[in-house]
Amino acid sequence: MTHPVPDRPVVVVGAGIAGLTAAWELRRLGLPVVVVDPSSRAGGRIDSVRTRVGPIEVGMQFYYTAYRVLEGLLDETGLGEERRPVHFRGLMARGGRRASFWKKFPWLPILSPAENLRVWGAFGREAHALLVADPFDFPADDPLDEVDVAEHFRRHGGEAVLDLVARPLTTSYCFAEPEGQSLAMLLRIVKLGAIAETFALSCGNDALPRRMAERLPAIRGRAHEIRLRGGRAVGVVVDRDGALESIEASAVVSAVPAPRAAELLRGDRALAESLARIPYSDIVLAHLHLDRPLPDPAFTYVFSRSDGRSAAFAIDAKRKCPWAIDGDRSILQLHFPSPLARELLSATDGEVLARAVEDARTFFPDIRSWIVDSDVHRRPEAVPSFECGVFRRIRAAEREAGRIEGLQLAGDYLRAPLAEGAARSGLAAAERIARAPRASGE
């Protein structure tokens, strides 16, 4: 069935990859669309900061070959030739010992043979769930969504396995400690890593959202409210330089993080409360700009909590993306996940950097004398936190949103804490809008 094209546009709130994908698809389907976002920078969590030595990623770190929607968008925007493979090699430290590891080789030399076998056993117990899991979608009734990652690995693997396997895997994707996190989500993360190769864009990972945004109509302003009337989304109120302006809409896509969506949809109490129950993690990043490349072939450095370290892991920007950093130098990026990141949001830069330097000395004792500059990036409510039972909460929010005609949700909290999950949710939102019958007069 085809429907007439409405005079009023579909308003997409949010210029992250979910909102941009929804707008891109709506335009492709012939519907008028406008994107509302307060920032001059498109991309949301895909964020590449330009420094004097090259771009570094402070949002999503990589793309993967399993990202089918994003692969198509890269080709459509002419960025396919900018793909560069990232060869994953890391170094772990625990209890005064250090050992390297490879992403595709499931054996960690820092662990004993018995501990490595317990790693396989901890995952093997859920082999069927791992086999059938879709990394970019999940059912509300997945029983493993109720299983705590830390408890599972402590019981079936032991403290060392929890510390050096479950903790790095969880924090590198959800930026939260594994305590209280959903085992169902971790299995999807593991499957993605097993089936996909990693790549980045030579011009910065944010080149994709930037190029998409350049080709889409946009309004620079902060959405104040999504207007609802008679069980239908009818427009968006936008704050433009302190003046409120109402934009009439044929449909609305809310493509902002769930806590922000709850504010915008406060006109429907049940929906707003449902969205507010979806938790988020904070991220604090410390960048140590060095006068030399790091003397190790690894680019990921994993810290042990048993050693009292604050950072979860660090990334050597030069080793990760050698084409991006000019000269014979590097930037070491240390990641502090929630719950510690929530405390560090209000700490001074000096306090954060002191922790970063002390942790970095685990691998590089002389690093203090190599630092020529430093900075701190804080990202509150940056990543969905897939706590136990969150699948049900997300599906409940979708059901509440489904009561409102002309409203669609999009974002990485709906499918996975990944750029591809966000893009797929935006694509699905656009397709549902295109299929929906139009109200009379539109």
Salt bridges, closest charged atoms under 4 A:
GLU25 OE2 - ARG28 NH2 2.60
ASP47 OD1 - ARG41 NE 3.63
ASP47 OD2 - ARG379 NH1 3.19
GLU71 OE1 - ARG83 NH2 3.50
ASP75 OD1 - ARG83 NH2 3.05
ASP137 OD1 - ARG395 NH2 3.09
ASP137 OD1 - ARG415 NE 3.64
ASP142 OD2 - ARG188 NH1 3.34
GLU146 OE2 - ARG392 NH2 2.74
GLU159 OE2 - ARG154 NE 2.59
ASP163 OD2 - ARG94 NE 2.83
ASP163 OD1 - ARG167 NE 3.69
GLU177 OE1 - ARG167 NH1 2.88
GLU177 OE2 - ARG305 NH2 2.73
GLU179 OE2 - ARG154 NH2 3.99
GLU179 OE2 - ARG167 NH2 2.98
GLU197 OE2 - LYS104 NZ 3.93
ASP206 OD2 - ARG50 NH1 2.84
ASP206 OD1 - ARG210 NE 3.37
GLU245 OE1 - ARG240 NH1 3.24
GLU248 OE1 - ARG8 NH1 3.97
GLU248 OE2 - ARG227 NH1 2.91
GLU263 OE1 - ARG260 NH1 3.09
ASP268 OD1 - ARG403 NH2 2.84
GLU273 OE2 - ARG269 NE 2.95
ASP282 OD2 - ARG342 NE 2.66
ASP291 OD1 - ARG292 NE 2.74
ASP349 OD1 - ARG378 NH1 2.75
GLU358 OE2 - ARG361 NH1 3.54
GLU358 OE1 - ARG368 NH2 3.46
ASP375 OD1 - HIS287 ND1 2.90
ASP375 OD2 - HIS289 NE2 2.63
ASP375 OD1 - HIS377 NE2 3.21
GLU387 OE1 - ARG393 NH2 3.85
GLU398 OE1 - ARG395 NH1 2.62
GLU398 OE2 - ARG415 NH1 3.44
GLU400 OE1 - ARG403 NE 2.82
GLU405 OE2 - ARG232 NH1 2.99
ASP412 OD2 - ARG45 NH2 2.76
GLU420 OE2 - ARG424 NE 2.71
GLU442 OE2 - ARG8 NH2 2.96
GLU442 OE2 - ARG232 NH2 3.06
